[in-house]
Amino acid sequence: MYEYLSNNCTCTYVLGAFVLLWVLVWFYRDNLEITKVSEKHVFVTGCDSGFGHLLCKCLDKRGFRVLAGCLTEKGADDLKRATGPFLKTCILDVTSTASIQKALEWTKKEVGDKGLWGLVNNAGRSLPMGPSEWMKIEDFESTLKVNMTGVIEMTMNFFPLVKKARGRVVNVASVLGRVAANGGGYCISKFAVESFSDCLRRDIQNFGVNVCIIEPGFFKTQVTSLDPIERELHRLWNQLTPEVKESYGDKYLDKYIKIQRLIMNTICDSDLSKVTNCMEHALLAVHPRTRYSAGWDAKLLWIPLSYMPACFVDIALKLVLPKPAKSV
């Protein structure tokens, strides 16, 4: 009996030592950073505001040669005023092939023979979001063009430059690319970004290029601003037929909006650096992670929820969302 307990204790100590060693090695590898940052170019999309705007300022301070794609002249001017002389901007609409090609030719001239160290596909839109039955095909397409097709087209066009530098592709997905919590094109597009990134990473792993996925939780940006969300919900409601409106009931829209307000006001985080820190790590680390979950709600709610059985998520959302007037 004594010998049995002694052997068990020995096994426990060995296992504990192995786990401790693994953790120490992981932390050591995770904190190793690349050198010669000032010689590396990073292209970021969607830099007018939010994550992209803040990331560009952070990378500029780090010494990267930042190439910022902005949708508007105002966004580009605001960013240039807030950064140093080495950051450069271009006007970029990721839904336009011509705009992407123009940005690519400009980037080739900027990076020269060094190639492009990082491509950060950050540009995105969230609206319209709401019950799927309220959508028209155009409502889906407007979001998919930016969040899905835009990401793919940017990556396929800029990839030869990234491959030359043996650099990084950083794609911004979402926790709603792990849990489909509402209708519209947003969740669909973010699931697509997750899938595309996984396929790309596995296809190119022998070329020394890393593909990283950023999965932010809910943060206070233009994407989660309540006024546009409520305007879009009213627009969607007003385009419904009388029969569909009757099935939901006159009070459904107001109840739905109240729930959106509660969710956004409760879990939206104002600290955008939690996301940009993940992006920076993906670009600076010698051994970047495959996925980065940013925000307390991502780590404690959405990611664990994504591993639950589908029926569990279905019931949870059914309890949260308002009940239609003619539900069964």
C-alpha positions as CSV (number, residue, x, y, z in Angstrom):
1,M,0.0,0.0,0.0
2,Y,2.8,2.4,0.9
3,E,4.7,1.5,-2.3
4,Y,1.5,2.2,-4.3
5,L,1.0,5.7,-2.7
6,S,4.7,6.5,-3.1
7,N,4.5,5.6,-6.9
8,N,1.3,7.8,-7.2
9,C,3.1,10.7,-5.5
10,T,6.1,10.4,-7.8
11,C,3.8,10.4,-10.9
12,T,2.0,13.5,-9.6
13,Y,5.3,15.3,-9.1
14,V,6.6,14.4,-12.5
15,L,3.3,15.4,-14.1
16,G,3.3,18.7,-12.2
17,A,6.9,19.4,-13.2
18,F,6.1,18.7,-16.8
19,V,3.1,21.1,-16.8
20,L,5.2,23.8,-15.1
21,L,8.0,23.4,-17.6
22,W,5.5,23.5,-20.5
23,V,4.0,26.7,-19.1
24,L,7.4,28.4,-18.7
25,V,8.5,27.4,-22.2
26,W,5.2,28.7,-23.6
27,F,5.5,32.1,-21.9
28,Y,9.1,32.4,-23.0
29,R,8.3,31.7,-26.6
30,D,5.2,33.9,-26.5
31,N,7.2,36.9,-25.4
32,L,10.0,36.6,-28.0
33,E,9.8,39.6,-30.4
34,I,11.2,40.2,-33.9
35,T,14.0,42.7,-34.5
36,K,14.6,45.4,-37.1
37,V,11.0,46.7,-36.8
38,S,11.9,49.9,-38.5
39,E,12.6,48.0,-41.7
40,K,9.2,46.3,-41.9
41,H,6.0,47.6,-43.6
42,V,2.5,46.8,-42.4
43,F,-0.7,47.5,-44.4
44,V,-3.8,48.1,-42.3
45,T,-7.4,48.4,-43.7
46,G,-10.2,50.3,-42.1
47,C,-8.1,53.0,-40.4
48,D,-10.6,55.9,-40.3
49,S,-11.7,55.0,-36.7
50,G,-11.9,52.3,-34.1
51,F,-9.4,49.4,-34.0
52,G,-7.6,50.3,-37.2
53,H,-7.1,53.9,-36.3
54,L,-5.7,53.0,-32.8
55,L,-3.5,50.2,-34.2
56,C,-1.9,52.5,-36.8
57,K,-0.9,54.9,-34.0
58,C,0.5,52.1,-31.9
59,L,2.5,50.5,-34.7
60,D,3.8,54.0,-35.7
61,K,5.1,54.5,-32.1
62,R,6.7,51.0,-32.3
63,G,8.7,52.1,-35.4
64,F,6.9,50.1,-38.1
65,R,6.5,51.7,-41.5
66,V,2.7,51.8,-41.5
67,L,0.6,51.9,-44.7
68,A,-2.9,52.8,-43.7
69,G,-5.9,52.3,-45.9
70,C,-8.7,54.8,-45.1
71,L,-12.2,54.9,-46.7
72,T,-12.3,58.8,-46.5
73,E,-10.0,61.7,-47.0
74,K,-11.1,63.0,-43.5
75,G,-10.1,59.7,-41.9
76,A,-6.7,59.8,-43.6
77,D,-6.1,63.4,-42.6
78,D,-7.1,62.8,-39.0
79,L,-4.7,59.8,-38.8
80,K,-1.8,61.6,-40.4
81,R,-2.2,64.5,-37.9
82,A,-2.0,62.0,-35.0
83,T,1.1,60.1,-36.2
84,G,4.7,60.6,-37.2
85,P,6.2,61.2,-40.7
86,F,6.8,57.5,-41.5
87,L,3.1,56.6,-41.6
88,K,1.5,56.9,-45.0
89,T,-2.1,56.7,-46.1
90,C,-4.1,55.8,-49.1
91,I,-7.8,55.8,-49.9
92,L,-9.2,52.3,-50.0
93,D,-12.6,50.8,-50.5
94,V,-12.3,47.1,-50.0
95,T,-15.6,46.5,-52.0
96,S,-13.9,47.9,-55.1
97,T,-11.5,45.8,-57.2
98,A,-10.2,49.0,-58.8
99,S,-9.5,50.6,-55.4
100,I,-7.7,47.4,-54.2
101,Q,-5.5,47.3,-57.3
102,K,-4.6,51.0,-56.9
103,A,-3.7,50.4,-53.3
104,L,-1.6,47.4,-54.3
105,E,0.4,49.3,-56.9
106,W,1.0,52.0,-54.4
107,T,2.1,49.5,-51.8
108,K,4.6,47.8,-54.2
109,K,6.3,51.1,-54.7
110,E,6.5,51.7,-50.9
111,V,7.9,48.3,-49.9
112,G,10.2,47.7,-52.8
113,D,12.1,44.4,-52.7
114,K,11.5,43.9,-49.0
115,G,8.0,42.8,-49.4
116,L,5.1,43.4,-46.9
117,W,5.7,42.2,-43.4
118,G,2.0,42.5,-42.3
119,L,-1.4,42.7,-43.8
120,V,-4.1,43.5,-41.3
121,N,-7.6,43.0,-42.7
122,N,-9.5,45.2,-40.2
123,A,-12.1,47.0,-42.4
124,G,-15.6,45.8,-41.6
125,R,-19.3,46.7,-41.1
126,S,-22.0,45.2,-38.9
127,L,-25.2,46.6,-40.2
128,P,-27.9,45.6,-40.9
129,M,-28.3,43.1,-38.0
130,G,-31.6,41.7,-36.9
131,P,-34.0,38.8,-37.4
132,S,-33.1,37.0,-40.6
133,E,-36.7,37.1,-41.9
134,W,-36.5,40.9,-41.9
135,M,-33.6,40.9,-44.4
136,K,-33.6,41.3,-48.2
137,I,-30.7,39.8,-50.2
138,E,-29.2,43.3,-50.6
139,D,-29.0,43.5,-46.8
140,F,-26.8,40.4,-46.7
141,E,-24.7,41.4,-49.6
142,S,-23.8,44.9,-48.3
143,T,-22.1,43.3,-45.3
144,L,-20.6,40.3,-47.1
145,K,-18.9,42.5,-49.6
146,V,-16.9,44.2,-46.9
147,N,-16.4,41.6,-44.3
148,M,-16.0,38.5,-46.4
149,T,-15.2,39.3,-50.1
150,G,-13.2,42.3,-49.1
151,V,-11.0,40.3,-46.8
152,I,-10.5,37.5,-49.4
153,E,-9.7,39.9,-52.3
154,M,-7.3,42.0,-50.2
155,T,-5.5,38.9,-49.0
156,M,-5.2,37.2,-52.5
157,N,-3.9,40.4,-54.1
158,F,-1.4,41.4,-51.3
159,F,-0.3,37.8,-50.5
160,P,2.7,37.7,-52.9
161,L,4.2,40.7,-51.1
162,V,3.6,39.1,-47.7
163,K,5.1,35.8,-49.0
164,K,8.2,37.6,-50.2
165,A,8.7,39.0,-46.6
166,R,7.7,35.7,-44.9
167,G,5.4,37.9,-42.9
168,R,1.9,37.9,-41.4
169,V,-1.7,38.0,-42.4
170,V,-3.9,39.2,-39.5
171,N,-7.6,38.8,-40.1
172,V,-10.1,40.4,-37.8
173,A,-13.1,38.1,-37.2
174,S,-15.3,38.3,-34.1
175,V,-16.8,36.2,-31.3
176,L,-19.9,36.2,-33.5
177,G,-17.8,34.2,-35.9
178,R,-17.9,31.5,-33.2
179,V,-21.5,31.9,-32.0
180,A,-24.2,33.0,-34.5
181,A,-26.3,35.3,-32.2
182,N,-28.3,37.3,-34.7
183,G,-29.4,37.5,-38.3
184,G,-28.0,39.5,-41.2
185,G,-24.6,39.2,-42.9
186,Y,-22.3,39.9,-40.0
187,C,-22.2,36.5,-38.3
188,I,-22.1,34.8,-41.7
189,S,-19.2,36.9,-42.8
190,K,-17.2,36.4,-39.6
191,F,-17.7,32.6,-39.8
192,A,-16.4,32.9,-43.3
193,V,-13.3,34.9,-42.1
194,E,-12.6,32.1,-39.6
195,S,-12.8,29.4,-42.3
196,F,-10.9,31.3,-44.9
197,S,-8.1,32.1,-42.4
198,D,-7.9,28.4,-41.3
199,C,-7.7,27.2,-44.9
200,L,-5.1,29.8,-45.9
201,R,-2.9,29.0,-42.8
202,R,-2.9,25.3,-43.6
203,D,-2.2,25.9,-47.3
204,I,0.8,28.2,-46.9
205,Q,2.4,26.8,-43.7
206,N,5.4,25.6,-45.6
207,F,6.2,29.2,-46.8
208,G,7.0,30.7,-43.5
209,V,3.9,33.0,-43.5
210,N,1.7,33.1,-40.4
211,V,-2.1,33.7,-40.5
212,C,-3.6,35.0,-37.2
213,I,-7.2,35.5,-36.3
214,I,-8.4,38.2,-34.0
215,E,-11.7,37.5,-32.2
216,P,-12.8,40.6,-30.4
217,G,-15.8,40.6,-28.0
218,F,-18.1,43.6,-27.8
219,F,-16.3,47.0,-27.8
220,K,-17.5,50.5,-28.0
221,T,-16.9,51.4,-31.7
222,Q,-19.0,52.6,-34.6
223,V,-19.9,48.9,-35.2
224,T,-21.7,48.8,-31.8
225,S,-23.1,52.3,-31.8
226,L,-26.8,52.2,-30.8
227,D,-28.2,54.9,-33.0
228,P,-27.3,53.3,-36.3
229,I,-28.4,49.9,-35.0
230,E,-31.8,51.3,-34.0
231,R,-32.2,53.2,-37.3
232,E,-31.5,50.0,-39.3
233,L,-33.9,48.0,-37.2
234,H,-36.6,50.6,-37.9
235,R,-35.8,50.5,-41.6
236,L,-36.0,46.7,-41.7
237,W,-39.3,46.7,-39.8
238,N,-40.8,49.3,-42.2
239,Q,-40.0,47.2,-45.2
240,L,-41.9,44.1,-43.8
241,T,-45.2,43.0,-45.2
242,P,-48.3,43.5,-42.9
243,E,-48.5,39.7,-42.6
244,V,-44.9,39.4,-41.3
245,K,-45.4,42.3,-38.9
246,E,-48.6,40.8,-37.5
247,S,-46.7,37.5,-36.8
248,Y,-44.2,39.3,-34.6
249,G,-46.7,41.7,-33.0
250,D,-46.7,45.5,-32.7
251,K,-44.5,45.6,-29.6
252,Y,-41.8,43.2,-30.9
253,L,-39.6,45.9,-32.4
254,D,-39.5,48.0,-29.2
255,K,-38.7,45.0,-27.1
256,Y,-36.0,43.9,-29.5
257,I,-34.4,47.4,-29.4
258,K,-34.5,47.4,-25.6
259,I,-32.6,44.1,-25.5
260,Q,-30.0,45.5,-27.9
261,R,-29.6,48.5,-25.7
262,L,-29.2,46.3,-22.6
263,I,-26.6,44.1,-24.2
264,M,-24.5,46.9,-25.7
265,N,-24.6,49.0,-22.5
266,T,-23.8,46.0,-20.3
267,I,-21.0,44.2,-22.1
268,C,-19.4,46.7,-24.5
269,D,-15.8,47.5,-23.4
270,S,-14.4,51.0,-24.0
271,D,-10.8,49.9,-23.8
272,L,-9.9,49.3,-27.5
273,S,-6.3,48.5,-26.6
274,K,-7.3,45.0,-25.6
275,V,-7.9,44.3,-29.3
276,T,-5.0,46.3,-30.7
277,N,-2.6,44.7,-28.2
278,C,-3.5,41.3,-29.7
279,M,-2.9,42.7,-33.2
280,E,0.5,44.1,-32.2
281,H,1.5,40.7,-30.7
282,A,0.5,39.0,-33.9
283,L,2.8,41.3,-35.8
284,L,5.7,41.5,-33.3
285,A,5.9,38.0,-31.8
286,V,8.5,35.5,-33.2
287,H,5.8,32.8,-32.6
288,P,2.4,34.5,-33.1
289,R,-0.7,32.7,-31.9
290,T,-3.3,31.3,-34.3
291,R,-6.2,32.9,-32.5
292,Y,-6.5,35.9,-30.1
293,S,-9.6,36.4,-28.0
294,A,-9.9,40.0,-26.9
295,G,-12.2,41.2,-24.1
296,W,-13.6,39.7,-20.9
297,D,-16.9,38.7,-22.7
298,A,-14.9,36.9,-25.4
299,K,-12.9,34.8,-22.9
300,L,-15.6,34.2,-20.3
301,L,-18.8,34.1,-22.3
302,W,-18.7,33.8,-26.1
303,I,-15.7,31.4,-26.6
304,P,-16.9,28.9,-23.9
305,L,-20.4,29.2,-25.4
306,S,-19.1,28.2,-28.8
307,Y,-18.0,24.8,-27.3
308,M,-21.5,24.1,-25.9
309,P,-24.0,21.9,-27.7
310,A,-26.1,23.8,-30.2
311,C,-29.3,23.2,-28.3
312,F,-27.8,25.0,-25.2
313,V,-27.1,28.1,-27.3
314,D,-30.5,27.9,-28.9
315,I,-32.3,27.8,-25.5
316,A,-30.1,30.6,-24.1
317,L,-30.9,32.9,-27.1
318,K,-34.6,32.0,-26.9
319,L,-34.7,33.1,-23.3
320,V,-32.9,36.4,-24.1
321,L,-34.8,37.5,-27.2
322,P,-38.4,38.7,-27.1
323,K,-41.1,36.2,-28.0
324,P,-43.1,36.9,-31.2
325,A,-46.9,37.3,-30.9
326,K,-47.7,34.2,-33.0
327,S,-44.9,31.9,-31.8
328,V,-45.7,28.2,-31.2
